[in-house]
Amino acid sequence: MARSAKQLHRAAGGHKARAATPAGQDGFGAGDIISVIRQIGPTLSPSEQRVATALLADVDFAVHSSNAELARRAGVSEPTVTRFSRSVGCRGVRELKVKLAQAAAVGRIYLELPPHVGTDLARPALWRSVFQEIRNAINAVEQQLQKDDVEKAAEAIARCSKLAAFGVGGGSTVAVAEVENRFFRLGIAVNHTSDPRLMRMFAATLGRDDVVLAVSTSGNIAEVIEAATVAKQYGATVIAITKPQSRLARVADIALGFHVPEAPDALKPTASRYALLAAIDLLATSTAYLKPREAQERMRRIKYELMKATNEDADGPLGD
């Protein structure tokens, strides 16, 4: 049975080939064979360029096909495929396939353009899909979050001495900044960090009266899991906004679990960050309702000072 690109990628973990760097490569995209082929492809012979074109058009086929099949697809001889492999820094076709499998493990959406790109359908299809995926993400978090878990998390935050928000990467970095933005106005001492070392340092200062809010859409980010584990070791309560049954969810005392599938289009930002923000809004509102007078007074002061300093509209959002 043919192995998948991901399986070949894992199997190649110990591969130590040290082929000579081809002329013109100059270390560009070291280890990323697709970047190498795209960079030096135009400098190759016409027949080798045909191999490059065929390979980039269907990487999965190139990984699993025989030398003869790839040669037929490109319209060249088998020795040309071998020469191409060496031209891009591999010792032969076998090593080329291993490196292609490693590069292809990112998934097809990062290798193939969406079908509507460059057509008259692109704009209406794009608009519909972007907004629909945002709606789907918010619907997913609404349906999957458990009321009891949200209430327990809000109660823990409402009575904590300090709240620390941890998250790294794209959407999670935005989300933990929003945690600080939402909760400071409720009178809660809150900080966020996305620096892995600072997360661990901050976690080490926490105790039994403190709460960590760890955010990760995958639930498998080692630095966030480690920081949450350190905080828990010193007695802090760990709340996780993350994928159900993930490693982070298992570490957490309270897991606010949901999963938003990624859209099959790498050109669009992930809609899962809207789900994160919706979960944070729900948690912040639930917390505010547990300490309504204090939360309202803090926000009244903020509004008063902003209106005094900036002529902010009384009916506008707090802080613009």
Summary of the structure (lengths in Angstrom):
residues: 320
radius of gyration: 25.7
end to end distance: 58.3
largest distance: 79.0
contacts: 995
relative contact order: 0.10
helix: 58%
strand: 8%
